[in-house]
């Protein structure tokens, strides 16, 4: 009965400090390398099934991570990254004074959803339903589960398990391919 969550491997957009959100960006070669390295470290752990975001960077990370293991991998739309709206693709938003998306990262408790973006309430609702309705019944039946997702999406799940307040939301942020054991 274990639950692991891992953030996808590096992409060129991560490297360039571009806000990715729901843009479907593939892993770069270093991201694939990170996934392979992480998989070696996790070989000793049982994983019965895995869930991944539908975005390529997460799906590919899961495929690399579980290569050679007979582990079913399911895609679920509720694991897609948080939507950052019109700011997806912007480079180094922190270099832009008063860029509204920066509030999301610096003071999440004061964030006002940007045009085309997703609110924290929406993010918590969809990931919470996924955990409550899909993951926990399987964990409670003895399954060991892996979730492969994204920075903000993973932070929402980590916050649910740790009871993290919104002003500390980003305390759950991990590096690419870093694994967190939640249960």
N, C-alpha and C positions, 0 to 999 in steps of 0.2 A: 504494500500500500504506500507507494511513493508518487509524488507529483513533482516533475521538473519543468522548468520553463527556461527557454533559451532565446536570445535575440539572434536574428539572422546574421550571416557573415557580412563582411564589408562590401560596399558598392562604390562605384566611382563617385556617386553623389555624396556618400558619407565622407569620402576623402576630400571632396571639394567644399564640404560644409554647406551643401544645398539642402533645403527642407524637402524631404521626400514625401511624407504623408502617403497618399494612395496612388502616387505615380508608380507604375509597375517597372521598376528598375532592376536589372539582373545583378547577380554577384559579379565582382571582379575576380581576378586570379587570386589575389590575396584573401579575399572572402572565402573562396573555395578551399584554400590552404587552411584557413582558420577552422572551417567546418571539419576538414579531415583530421586536424590535430585534436579538436575537441572530441571527435568520435573515438579516437584512440583512448583518451582519458576516461571515457564513459563505457567502454566495452565491458568492464567488470560489473556494470549495473544492469539488472533486468529491466527491460521496457516491453510492456505487453502491447501497447498501441500508442500512436502519435496523432496529434492534431496540428494542423498548420493553417496559417493565413493563405488565402488564394493568391497572394502576390508572389511573383517569381522568386524574389530574393529569399523569402521564407520557405517556399516549397523546395527550392534547390538545396537550401541548407539542410532541410529535413532529409531529403534524398541522399545527400552525401553523408550526413551524420549516421544514417541507418543502413547504409550500403552493406550488403552481405548478411544482414540480419533479417529474419523472417518476421518483420513488424509491420502490421498494416498502418498506413498513413491516410488520414482523412482530412479533407479540406473543409473549413467552415468559414463562411463569410463574416461571422461575428468576431473573427480573429484578425480582420484587416486592420491596418494601422489607422490611428486617429486621423480624421480628415482635417487638413490645415487650409482648405479652401484656396482662395486666390494667392496665397503665399507659398503654395507648393512650387518648388523650383527656384525660389529666391535664394540667392547666394549670400551667406554670412549676414543674416538679418541683424545680428548684434552690431554690425558696423553702420547700420542705418538708424540714426537718431529717431526716437519715437515710432519705430515700426510696431504696429499693433500686435503682431505675432510674438514679439519678445515678451509681452506680459505673460503669455502662456508658459514660457520657459522660466521666467524670473520670478513672477508672482502669480502662480496658477490660481490662487484663491480670488484674484481680481480680474481674471481673464473674461473678456466678453467675446463671444464667438464671432469670428471674422466671416466675411462674405463667403458662402459656400463651404464653411468649415463645420466642424462637429463640436458640440459642447461637451464638457466633462460629464454632465448628467447623462447624455446620450451614450458616451463611451462606457461609463460605469454600468448603465442599464444593459447594454448588449453583451458585454463581457461577463457581467454578473449572472445573467440568464444562462450563458454558455457554461459557466462553472457550476451553477446550481443544478441545471437540468441535464447536462451531459457528463461533465467530469466527475463530480462528487458521487453520483450513484455508482460509477465504475470504480472509483477509488475505494468506496465503502464496500464494494464486493471483492476487494483484494487485488485490483489491477494496478500496475505501475504505469504511469502515463507521462508522456513528454508533450509539451506544447512548444511549437516554434513560431515565434511572432516578431514583434517590432518594439521599439523603444517605449513609446507612450502606451501602446496596447498592453505590453507586458507590465508596465508600471501600474496600470489600472488593476490587473489581476494580483500583483504583489501587494498593492495597497489594500485590496479586499481581504487577503489572508492576514496581513499584519495590522490591519486597522489604522492605516496611515491617514492622517488628516490631509486635506487638499493642499495646504501650504507646504507640506513635506512630500508632495506627490513624486517629485523627481529624485528623492532619496533612493527609490527603487531602480533607478536607471543603471543599466549594465553596459559593459563593452560588447562589441560584436562577438558573438559565439560564447559569451559567458553564461554558464549554467547556474541557475538558482534552484535549490531544493526547497519547495514550499511545504511539503508534508513528508 
